Amino acid sequence: MMSFGIPDREVSDAAGGVVLVYEDISTVTSRSGKKEKDFVTDEPVYESSETVSQVRRFAEFFLNMDDSCYNIRTNLDSWQFDTPEQRPWK
């Protein structure tokens, strides 16, 4: 936990402690397309779509009133978690 440094934010754990939140949020754009034939004109018709979403990578350390860590929640893989200096995580 010490290697993560200053958290991005702190929130209450609703039990008198805090949750130290480290997170990176990125926007991901996915594009797809397909080609079909128009049945009337027999000409090719191109359709495309775009999806924009946000990806949140995080590590959360739950500290009780004595500043003891009692839980960790994350969606990072082990390499990302073990190398916090490589932020932003990808």
PyMOL commands that set and color helices and strands:
alter all, ss='L'
color gray80, all
select helices_A, chain A and resi 2-4+78-82+84-86
alter helices_A, ss='H'
color red, helices_A
select strands_A, chain A and resi 9-12+18-37+44-63+69-74
alter strands_A, ss='S'
color yellow, strands_A
deselect
rebuild
show_as cartoon
